[in-house]
Amino acid sequence: MRVTDKGQVTIPIRIRRKTGLLPNTDVEFVVSGKDVILRKSAKTRRRGAKLVAAMRGRATGRLSTNDIMALTRGD
């Protein structure tokens, strides 16, 4: 494996699958002597939590649950 001119490295798919490194996973580098360890960031929120946080407060209407269900079902 080689580091590109831009400082990028491709993590092999088998390693990404084994470690759960999905797209947009936050990672951190830990330097230990001459070694560098790549690991998932402990501060990372789960993807669902990020989506909910991004959507929170964006609703513009005041629909009840029944109104929303009627819209999604086409009633």
C-alpha positions in Angstrom: 0.0 0.0 0.0 1.3 3.5 -0.8 0.4 7.0 0.3 -0.6 9.2 -2.6 0.8 12.7 -3.2 -2.3 14.1 -1.4 -1.6 11.9 1.6 -4.4 9.5 0.9 -4.4 5.7 1.5 -7.1 3.2 0.4 -8.2 0.9 3.2 -8.9 -2.5 1.8 -12.6 -3.6 1.8 -11.9 -6.7 4.0 -10.5 -4.4 6.7 -13.3 -1.9 6.4 -15.9 -4.6 6.7 -14.1 -6.3 9.6 -13.8 -3.0 11.5 -17.1 -1.4 10.5 -15.5 1.5 8.8 -18.5 2.7 6.8 -18.5 5.8 4.5 -18.4 9.0 6.6 -17.1 7.2 9.7 -14.9 9.6 11.8 -11.5 8.2 12.5 -8.5 9.4 14.4 -4.7 8.7 14.2 -2.7 7.7 17.2 1.0 8.0 17.0 3.0 5.6 19.1 6.8 6.0 18.5 7.2 5.3 14.8 3.9 3.5 14.4 0.6 5.1 13.4 -2.7 3.5 14.5 -5.9 4.4 12.7 -9.1 3.8 14.7 -12.7 4.9 14.9 -13.1 8.1 16.7 -14.6 7.6 20.2 -16.5 10.8 19.7 -18.4 9.5 16.7 -22.2 9.6 17.0 -24.0 6.8 15.2 -25.3 7.5 11.8 -29.0 7.5 12.9 -28.3 10.1 15.6 -26.5 12.3 13.1 -29.5 12.2 10.7 -32.0 13.0 13.5 -29.8 15.9 14.7 -29.6 17.2 11.1 -33.4 17.1 10.7 -34.4 18.4 14.1 -36.2 21.7 13.9 -36.7 21.6 10.1 -40.4 20.8 10.0 -42.4 23.7 8.7 -46.0 22.4 9.3 -47.9 21.2 12.3 -49.2 17.8 11.2 -50.5 15.2 13.6 -49.3 11.6 13.4 -52.7 10.7 11.8 -52.2 13.5 9.2 -48.7 12.2 8.4 -49.9 8.6 8.1 -52.7 9.7 5.8 -50.2 11.4 3.6 -47.8 8.5 3.4 -50.7 6.0 2.8 -52.4 8.1 0.2 -55.7 8.2 2.2 
